Amino acid sequence: ARHLAHRGWSLALVDHPNMLGALDDTREQCAALGAPAWSDAFDVTDAAGVERSLDACCAELGVPTALFNNAGGQGTFERVDRYPHRDARQMFEVNVLGAFMVLSAVSAAMVAAGVPGSIVSSASMAGLTGAPNMSAYSASKAAIIGLTKSAAKDLAPFGIRVNAVSP
């Protein structure tokens, strides 16, 4: 965010409510670099929270031209035969459903406004190759790769590029 702020981007910074302190610090650092910076906190698994935040962002900064869709977590480290089902469900709710809702909402705003741009989601090498003791995480990041491929085809006619990075 600071790198983009230094280059003059207007930034909408969002994170989970339990990260509010770090979010506020980042917004202040970006604003100190002269970049318009707005922030909000919400849970990406809450569709109403996603829509409310996007509406507020658009009112403050206009329709986004870029999105770094980075919601997610690694979850429990455990062999697949002992992996807690509750943790797997939470992993998919955040890493897949949350990322899907944000991508869907932002791209809908971009399409409606005729705004071309770029969306980049965080996947992982674990989604390509699998990772020991990270079955739910690996599966969730494989889902992001599939979502990215499909969304890229859906949104290309509107001038919206969709990619994923896989650290």
WOBELLIN-V825372 format. One record per residue. N is the residue number from 1. RES is the residue in one small letter. SS is DSSP state (hx for helix, st for strand, lp for the rest). PSI is psi in whole degrees, -180 to 180 (none if undefined). OMEGA is omega in whole degrees, -180 to 180 (* if undefined). Layout:
N/RES/SS/PSI/OMEGA
N/RES/SS/PSI/OMEGA
This chain:
1/a/lp/-43/179
2/r/hx/-38/178
3/h/hx/-46/179
4/l/hx/-38/178
5/a/hx/-41/179
6/h/hx/-28/179
7/r/lp/9/172
8/g/lp/11/178
9/w/lp/146/166
10/s/lp/134/-172
11/l/st/131/168
12/a/st/114/-176
13/l/st/125/179
14/v/st/151/178
15/d/st/177/177
16/h/lp/148/-179
17/p/hx/-28/180
18/n/hx/0/178
19/m/hx/18/-173
20/l/hx/-41/-180
21/g/hx/-48/179
22/a/hx/-37/179
23/l/hx/-45/178
24/d/hx/-41/178
25/d/hx/-45/-179
26/t/hx/-42/178
27/r/hx/-44/-180
28/e/hx/-40/178
29/q/hx/-40/179
30/c/hx/-43/179
31/a/hx/-37/179
32/a/hx/-24/177
33/l/lp/2/177
34/g/lp/7/-179
35/a/lp/136/170
36/p/lp/123/-177
37/a/st/127/179
38/w/st/148/179
39/s/st/158/178
40/d/st/158/178
41/a/st/133/177
42/f/lp/168/178
43/d/lp/121/-176
44/v/lp/-13/177
45/t/lp/-3/179
46/d/lp/102/-176
47/a/hx/-39/180
48/a/hx/-37/177
49/g/hx/-39/177
50/v/hx/-49/-179
51/e/hx/-42/179
52/r/hx/-45/-179
53/s/hx/-42/179
54/l/hx/-42/177
55/d/hx/-44/179
56/a/hx/-40/178
57/c/hx/-47/-179
58/c/hx/-37/178
59/a/hx/-35/-177
60/e/hx/-45/-171
61/l/hx/-9/-173
62/g/lp/178/-179
63/v/lp/133/179
64/p/lp/147/173
65/t/lp/-8/179
66/a/st/149/177
67/l/st/129/166
68/f/st/105/-174
69/n/st/90/-166
70/n/lp/16/180
71/a/lp/141/175
72/g/lp/173/177
73/g/lp/167/-178
74/q/lp/-25/178
75/g/lp/-162/-176
76/t/lp/142/173
77/f/lp/106/-177
78/e/st/148/176
79/r/lp/149/-175
80/v/hx/-36/-178
81/d/hx/-12/178
82/r/hx/7/-175
83/y/lp/128/-179
84/p/lp/125/-178
85/h/hx/-37/179
86/r/hx/-40/179
87/d/hx/-38/178
88/a/hx/-43/179
89/r/hx/-45/179
90/q/hx/-40/179
91/m/hx/-45/-180
92/f/hx/-35/179
93/e/hx/-43/-179
94/v/hx/-57/-171
95/n/hx/-31/-177
96/v/hx/-62/-176
97/l/hx/-43/178
98/g/hx/-47/179
99/a/hx/-39/178
100/f/hx/-47/-178
101/m/hx/-41/179
102/v/hx/-47/179
103/l/hx/-45/-179
104/s/hx/-47/-178
105/a/hx/-47/-178
106/v/hx/-43/-180
107/s/hx/-35/177
108/a/hx/-41/178
109/a/hx/-41/-180
110/m/hx/-46/-180
111/v/hx/-47/-178
112/a/hx/-36/-179
113/a/hx/-5/-177
114/g/lp/31/-177
115/v/lp/113/174
116/p/lp/164/179
117/g/st/-154/-173
118/s/st/138/175
119/i/st/129/177
120/v/st/125/178
121/s/st/153/176
122/s/st/115/170
123/a/lp/-144/179
124/s/lp/152/172
125/m/hx/-27/177
126/a/hx/-28/177
127/g/hx/-20/178
128/l/hx/-39/-172
129/t/hx/-12/-173
130/g/lp/155/179
131/a/lp/136/180
132/p/lp/141/178
133/n/lp/18/-180
134/m/st/46/-174
135/s/hx/-46/-179
136/a/hx/-42/178
137/y/hx/-48/-180
138/s/hx/-45/-180
139/a/hx/-39/-180
140/s/hx/-37/180
141/k/hx/-29/172
142/a/hx/-37/177
143/a/hx/-37/178
144/i/hx/-37/177
145/i/hx/-45/177
146/g/hx/-43/177
147/l/hx/-43/-179
148/t/hx/-45/-180
149/k/hx/-43/-180
150/s/hx/-46/-180
151/a/hx/-35/179
152/a/hx/-41/179
153/k/hx/-40/179
154/d/hx/-40/-169
155/l/hx/-12/179
156/a/hx/-41/180
157/p/hx/-16/-179
158/f/hx/8/179
159/g/lp/23/180
160/i/st/116/176
161/r/st/140/178
162/v/st/122/-179
163/n/st/169/173
164/a/st/150/172
165/v/st/144/-177
166/s/lp/80/178
167/p/lp/none/*
